[in-house]
Amino acid sequence: MYLKKLYWLLCILSILHIFVVAHSSFADSYLGDVSHDCRIDLEDTVLALQIVSGQSTEQMVYTDADLDGDFKIGLAEAIHSLRVIAFDLPQGLDCFA
């Protein structure tokens, strides 16, 4: 009986793990890309700073670009995009075509 319960528990945990990995890889594909154009550039910086300053944006802004886990676009995303641009860092985006 104990082994049967353990078996089912492991099956459920495996399924949950697959779901979490699949979901997190989708979410990670746009980290820092506020405009969802598959690149991190000055446009993302400007959009993030417009949001921080309370200005309206003409373009759609996507909160799944959130980097610091506060579910908001703000200074962390603006600073990140500036670092990517200034230091020519790899963007790490895996956008879907």
Buried (B, 14 or more C-beta within 10 A) or exposed (E): EEEEEEEEEEEEEEEEEEEEEEEEEEEEBBBBBBBBBBBBBEBBBBBBBBBBEEEEBEEEBBEBBBBEEEEBBBEBBBBBBBEBBEEEEEBEBEEEE
